[in-house]
Amino acid sequence: HYISVVLARTRACVDFDKWKEPYTVCPNCHQSYENDVALDMADGLIEFVEREYKNRVPQITYWRTNMLVAKGEKMSLYGVMSFRKPEQAEDAKDLAEEIFCLIRELREMNFYGMREQSVVNSEIACLVNLAQVYRARGDSHEGIQKSIQLFQTARDISLRFNEDL
C-alpha cells in the first residue's frame, strides 16, 4: 500500500478539496487506517497542513482551521485507542492543549472559516476524546474525576451553544 499512499498524498498537494483523505483512508482498499499506522498518518496530515497551507494560503486563519481539523483527527484516534495504549495519555494531553490554543486563537480573531458550529464541534470532540483518555487510565480516583469533569464540560458547551441557535 505504500506506493498508493505516496501517490495519493502527492495528489492531495494539488487537490486541496481532498487534502485530508489520503491520510485517513487507504487509496488502495478504501479502508480507514487503524492503530499505529493511523497515528503515523495523522502525524503526516499535521505535517502536510503545516507545510502546504501555512505558506500557500493567504489568510492565516485558513491555516488554523485546517490545522484544527488535522489535529482533531489525531485526537479522535487517541480517544479510540486510549484503552489499548494508556501510555499515550501525555501525548493526548499535549495535543488537546494545542487544539484548545487554536480554538482560542480563532475566537480571538472572530473568524470561523469553518462556521462557528464546526469550531464548537471540534472543541466538544476534543473534550470527549480527552475524557476517554483519562477514563482509560482509570487507575486513580483523580483520573476518573477528571474524565467526568471533561464529559460535563463538553455537555455544557453543547447545551449552551444549542440554546443560542
C-alpha positions as CSV (number, residue, x, y, z in Angstrom):
1,H,0.0,0.0,0.0
2,Y,3.0,2.3,0.4
3,I,3.1,3.4,-3.2
4,S,-0.6,4.1,-3.3
5,V,-0.3,6.3,-0.2
6,V,2.6,8.2,-1.6
7,L,0.7,8.8,-4.9
8,A,-2.4,9.9,-3.1
9,R,-0.6,12.2,-0.9
10,T,1.1,13.8,-3.9
11,R,-2.4,14.3,-5.5
12,A,-3.6,15.9,-2.3
13,C,-1.0,18.6,-2.6
14,V,-2.6,19.6,-5.9
15,D,-6.3,19.0,-5.0
16,F,-6.9,20.9,-1.8
17,D,-10.5,19.8,-1.7
18,K,-9.4,16.3,-0.9
19,W,-6.4,17.2,1.3
20,K,-7.3,15.0,4.3
21,E,-8.5,11.8,2.6
22,P,-5.1,10.2,1.8
23,Y,-4.1,10.5,5.4
24,T,-7.2,8.8,6.8
25,V,-8.3,6.3,4.2
26,C,-6.1,3.9,2.2
27,P,-6.4,4.8,-1.5
28,N,-6.0,1.2,-2.5
29,C,-8.5,-0.7,-0.3
30,H,-10.6,2.3,0.8
31,Q,-10.5,1.3,4.5
32,S,-9.7,3.7,7.3
33,Y,-6.2,3.4,8.8
34,E,-6.0,1.8,12.2
35,N,-3.8,1.7,15.3
36,D,-0.2,2.9,15.0
37,V,-0.5,3.3,11.2
38,A,-3.4,5.7,11.8
39,L,-1.4,7.7,14.3
40,D,1.6,7.9,11.9
41,M,-0.7,9.1,9.1
42,A,-2.3,11.7,11.4
43,D,1.2,13.0,12.1
44,G,1.7,13.1,8.3
45,L,-1.5,15.1,7.9
46,I,-0.4,17.6,10.5
47,E,2.9,18.0,8.7
48,F,1.2,18.4,5.4
49,V,-1.0,21.2,6.7
50,E,2.0,22.9,8.3
51,R,4.0,22.6,5.1
52,E,1.4,23.2,2.4
53,Y,-1.2,25.5,3.9
54,K,0.8,27.8,6.1
55,N,2.8,29.1,3.1
56,R,0.2,28.9,0.3
57,V,-3.0,30.1,1.8
58,P,-3.1,33.9,2.0
59,Q,-5.2,34.1,5.2
60,I,-3.5,32.6,8.2
61,T,-7.0,31.8,9.6
62,Y,-7.5,29.1,7.0
63,W,-4.2,27.5,8.1
64,R,-5.6,27.5,11.7
65,T,-8.9,26.0,10.7
66,N,-7.2,23.2,8.6
67,M,-4.7,22.6,11.5
68,L,-7.7,22.3,13.8
69,V,-9.2,19.6,11.6
70,A,-5.8,17.8,11.3
71,K,-5.1,17.8,15.0
72,G,-8.7,16.9,15.7
73,E,-8.2,13.8,13.5
74,K,-5.3,12.7,15.6
75,M,-7.1,13.5,18.9
76,S,-10.0,11.3,17.9
77,L,-7.5,8.4,17.4
78,Y,-6.2,8.9,20.9
79,G,-9.8,8.7,22.2
80,V,-10.4,5.5,20.4
81,M,-7.0,3.9,21.2
82,S,-6.8,5.1,24.8
83,F,-7.9,1.7,26.2
84,R,-5.2,-0.2,24.3
85,K,-2.4,2.3,24.8
86,P,-2.8,4.2,28.0
87,E,0.9,5.2,27.8
88,Q,-0.1,7.8,25.1
89,A,-2.0,9.8,27.7
90,E,0.6,12.5,27.9
91,D,0.8,12.9,24.2
92,A,-3.0,13.2,24.1
93,K,-3.0,15.9,26.8
94,D,-0.3,17.9,24.9
95,L,-2.3,17.6,21.7
96,A,-5.5,18.7,23.4
97,E,-3.8,21.9,24.7
98,E,-2.6,22.6,21.1
99,I,-6.2,22.2,19.9
100,F,-7.6,24.4,22.6
101,C,-5.0,27.0,21.8
102,L,-6.1,27.0,18.1
103,I,-9.7,27.4,19.1
104,R,-8.8,30.4,21.4
105,E,-6.9,32.0,18.5
106,L,-9.8,31.5,16.1
107,R,-12.2,33.0,18.7
108,E,-9.9,36.0,19.3
109,M,-9.8,36.7,15.6
110,N,-13.6,36.4,15.4
111,F,-13.1,34.2,12.4
112,Y,-14.7,30.9,11.9
113,G,-13.7,29.8,8.4
114,M,-15.4,26.5,9.1
115,R,-18.5,28.2,10.7
116,E,-18.8,28.6,14.4
117,Q,-20.7,25.3,14.8
118,S,-17.7,23.4,13.4
119,V,-15.3,25.1,15.9
120,V,-17.7,24.3,18.7
121,N,-17.9,20.7,17.5
122,S,-14.1,20.5,17.4
123,E,-13.9,21.7,21.0
124,I,-16.6,19.2,22.2
125,A,-14.9,16.3,20.3
126,C,-11.5,17.2,21.8
127,L,-13.0,17.3,25.3
128,V,-14.8,14.0,24.8
129,N,-11.6,12.3,23.4
130,L,-9.5,13.7,26.3
131,A,-12.1,12.4,28.7
132,Q,-11.8,9.0,27.1
133,V,-8.0,9.1,27.7
134,Y,-8.5,9.9,31.4
135,R,-11.2,7.2,31.7
136,A,-9.0,4.6,30.1
137,R,-6.3,5.2,32.7
138,G,-8.9,4.5,35.4
139,D,-6.1,3.7,37.9
140,S,-6.9,6.7,40.1
141,H,-9.8,8.5,41.6
142,E,-8.3,11.7,40.2
143,G,-8.3,10.3,36.6
144,I,-12.0,9.3,36.9
145,Q,-12.9,12.7,38.3
146,K,-11.1,14.5,35.5
147,S,-12.9,12.3,32.9
148,I,-16.2,13.1,34.5
149,Q,-15.4,16.8,34.6
150,L,-14.4,16.8,30.9
151,F,-17.6,15.0,29.8
152,Q,-19.6,17.5,31.8
153,T,-17.8,20.5,30.2
154,A,-18.5,19.0,26.7
155,R,-22.1,18.6,27.6
156,D,-22.4,22.1,29.0
157,I,-20.8,23.6,25.9
158,S,-23.2,21.7,23.7
159,L,-26.2,22.7,25.6
160,R,-25.1,26.4,25.7
161,F,-24.4,26.5,22.0
162,N,-27.7,24.9,21.1
163,E,-29.6,27.4,23.3
164,D,-28.0,30.2,21.3
165,L,-29.3,28.9,18.0
